[in-house]
Amino acid sequence: MLVQVRMPPRLVEALDRLAKEGLYTSRSEAILDAVRRLALAYERKDPLRQSIIRKYLGRPGKGSIENVGEVLNPEEITQSLEQAFPGKSIDEIISEVRR
């Protein structure tokens, strides 16, 4: 099945670099792998990840980022963020993730 998407030039350049470096044979292969990884991550039933994805995409779903504290322990969330982004503030993390 053919699916067409519009992307900012910087992402297309990143795809081209991945193909040029031999990590993927083409842009399509890199995009397919990224979508596959996103789908697998979402299917892992990680409530925090699902809430963040839904909130970012603006889609409704069961639960939301606002009530994630009811599903996960806030201290666990803080520890996970500190492990993934050592020494960074929440503003720095958000800025990095949005790039």
N, C-alpha and C positions, 0 to 999 in steps of 0.2 A: 504494500500500500504506500502511496506517495503522500507525504505530509510536507507542506511548505511552511517555512517560518521566516520572519524578519528578525535580524539580529543587528546589534550595534557593530560598527566596524572593528572595535577592539576585540570583541568575542570571535569574530570571523578570523582576525589575525591570530588569535590564540589557537583556534582550530587548525589553521594552516601551519603554525609552528609545531603543533603536536604531530601532524602528518609528516612534516619535513624531518622531524627528529626520529621518525619511525615508530612512534608509539601507537599510531593508528595508520591505516592505509588511505583513509580519506576523511573529509569532514563528516560525511554521513555516518561512518563507523564511530567516530568520536561522539557525535550527538546521540546515536543509538545507545552507546555505552552509558552516557550520562543519564539518559532517560531510564534505562534499565536500573541503574544504581539508585535513582530517586524512587522508582517504584518499589524496589526491594527494601529500601530504608523505610518507606512509608508502611509497607506490609509487615514490618517487624513488630507492629503494635506498640511502638514507643509513644506513649501519650504526649510527652513533651514535644517530640519531633512532629507528631501529627498536628498538635495545636499550633506550633510555630508555622508549619506549612500552610495550614488553613488560614491563619491570621494574615500571613504575608500575601497569600493569593486572594484574600478577601472572600473566601468561600465559606458557606455555612457547614456545620458538621456537628457531631456529638462532642461537646466540650469546647473549650476555647482557652486561649492563653490566659484569660482573666481568672479562670477557675482551675488552672493547672496545679495550684497548691493543694487542691482537694484530692488530686490524683497522685501527685508526687510530693515527697518531703522537700520543702524549700531549701533545707540544708544540703540535700543531695544535689539539687539543681546548682546551688552555689559552688559546691565542690567540683561538680562536672565542668562548670564554666572556668573555674580556677585551673583545673587540669588542662583543659583545651586551650585556654588563653592565659598562660601564667603571667602575673604581674600587670594585667590590663584592667582598666575600669570598664564598667558596662558600656559607657559611651564609646570607648575605643573598640570594644568588641562589636558593637552595632555598626560602627563605621567600617570596620574591617569586613564584616559579613556582607554589607551592602555593596562593596566594591565589585 
